[in-house]
């Protein structure tokens, strides 16, 4: 199995797999243009014969926080280690950028515990994520995802409720 950074030709596979999991709300639906624009955020897994197995993305908020997003494996790849290898590559990428706090929102927290993630009791402790995505989510007031973080919860934020701040804002 090969785990590598995604390239633009991977966008179709990423788009199809991510959106295959959006019907039941497991993942947010993504437009093809959005996948293409953000393809450099993605890491993919493929079999030794080049078959696409799955993907995950690392979104950088700033020096204080990154988020694992859109991590999903094809049904045939589940339970074979591809998801763990993609997740590990994303964590390593965050560390390469000097980011020690990585967050994610999930409905399957048990998978992430073994990679050092822990539950964040109050989603408001991750304001960058909340202000970027949650405000526009159709499940805003009935969210069933578990917020998790690896490392310390950041004590700063870049995003605000209405606009991007020009400087880091200290919290509490």
C-alpha positions in Angstrom: 0.0 0.0 0.0 1.2 3.5 -0.8 0.2 6.6 1.1 1.1 9.9 -0.7 0.1 13.5 -1.2 -2.9 13.8 -3.6 -2.4 15.2 -7.0 -5.0 16.9 -9.2 -5.8 13.7 -11.1 -6.9 12.2 -7.7 -9.7 14.8 -7.4 -12.4 12.7 -9.1 -11.7 9.7 -6.8 -11.7 12.0 -3.7 -14.9 13.8 -4.8 -16.7 10.5 -5.5 -15.7 8.8 -2.2 -16.3 11.9 0.0 -19.7 12.5 -1.5 -20.6 8.8 -1.3 -20.6 9.3 2.4 -22.6 12.6 2.4 -26.1 11.2 1.9 -26.4 10.0 5.5 -24.5 13.0 6.9 -21.4 11.1 7.7 -19.4 13.7 5.7 -20.4 17.1 4.4 -21.1 17.2 0.7 -18.3 18.8 -1.3 -18.4 20.4 -4.7 -15.9 19.1 -7.3 -14.4 22.6 -7.6 -13.8 22.7 -3.9 -12.0 19.4 -4.0 -9.8 20.6 -6.9 -9.1 23.9 -5.1 -8.0 22.0 -1.9 -6.4 18.9 -3.4 -3.1 19.9 -1.9 -4.7 19.3 1.6 -5.4 15.7 0.7 -3.4 12.6 1.3 -4.5 9.4 -0.5 -3.9 5.7 0.0 -3.7 3.3 -3.0 -3.0 -0.3 -3.4 0.2 -1.7 -4.7 -1.6 -1.9 -8.1 -2.7 1.7 -8.0 -6.3 1.2 -6.9 -7.6 4.2 -4.9 -8.4 3.1 -1.3 -9.2 6.3 0.5 -8.2 9.8 1.5 -8.0 12.4 4.2 -7.2 16.1 4.3 -5.3 18.3 6.7 -6.7 21.9 6.9 -4.3 24.4 8.4 -5.9 27.2 10.5 -2.6 28.7 11.5 0.5 27.9 13.7 -1.8 26.9 16.6 -4.2 24.4 15.0 -4.8 22.0 12.1 -7.9 19.9 11.4 -8.2 16.4 9.9 -11.1 16.4 7.5 -12.8 14.2 5.0 -11.0 11.0 6.1 -12.8 8.1 4.5 -11.8 4.7 3.0 -13.6 2.8 0.3 -15.6 -0.1 1.7 -13.1 -2.7 0.4 -10.2 -1.0 2.3 -11.8 -0.8 5.7 -10.1 -2.8 8.4 -6.9 -3.1 6.3 -4.9 -0.3 7.9 -5.3 2.3 5.1 -7.2 4.7 7.4 -4.6 4.5 10.1 -1.8 5.1 7.6 -3.5 8.1 6.1 -4.3 9.6 9.6 -0.7 9.1 10.7 0.6 10.8 7.5 -1.7 13.8 8.3 -0.5 14.0 11.9 3.1 13.9 10.6 2.3 16.6 8.1 0.9 18.8 10.9 4.0 18.2 13.0 6.2 19.0 10.0 4.5 22.4 10.0 5.2 22.8 13.7 1.5 22.4 14.6 1.0 20.5 17.8 -2.8 20.7 18.1 -4.8 18.7 15.6 -8.6 18.6 15.9 -11.4 16.7 14.1 -15.1 16.1 14.4 -16.3 12.5 14.0 -19.1 10.0 14.7 -16.5 7.2 15.3 -14.3 8.5 18.1 -13.1 5.0 19.0 -10.9 4.9 15.9 -9.1 8.1 16.8 -8.4 7.3 20.5 -5.6 5.0 19.5 -3.8 7.9 17.7 -3.7 10.1 20.7 -7.0 12.1 20.2 -9.3 12.8 23.1 -12.8 14.2 23.4 -13.3 18.0 23.6 -16.3 18.5 25.9 -17.2 21.9 24.5 -17.0 22.5 20.8 -16.7 26.2 21.5 -13.1 25.4 22.6 -12.3 25.1 18.9 -13.6 28.4 17.6 -11.7 28.3 14.4 -13.5 25.1 13.4 -16.8 26.3 14.7 -16.7 29.7 12.9 -15.3 28.2 9.6 -17.7 25.2 9.2 -20.3 24.8 11.9 -22.1 28.1 11.3 -23.0 26.9 7.8 -23.7 23.2 8.6 -27.3 22.0 8.2 -26.9 20.1 11.5 -25.7 23.2 13.5 -28.3 22.8 16.2 -28.6 19.0 16.1 -24.9 18.1 15.7 -24.2 14.5 16.6 -20.4 14.7 16.0 -17.8 14.3 18.7 -15.1 17.0 18.8 -11.6 15.6 19.4 -8.1 17.0 19.7 -4.6 15.6 19.7 -2.3 17.8 21.7 -3.4 20.8 23.8 -6.5 22.8 23.0 -5.2 26.0 21.5 -5.4 29.2 23.6 -5.7 31.4 20.5 -7.9 31.7 17.4 -7.5 33.3 14.0 -11.1 33.2 12.9 -13.8 35.3 14.4 -17.6 35.0 14.2 -18.0 37.3 11.2 -14.6 37.8 9.6 -11.0 36.7 9.6 -9.0 38.5 12.1 -5.7 40.1 11.0 -3.8 38.9 14.0 -4.0 36.0 16.4 -6.5 36.6 19.1 -5.8 35.3 22.6 -8.6 33.4 24.2 -9.5 33.4 27.9 
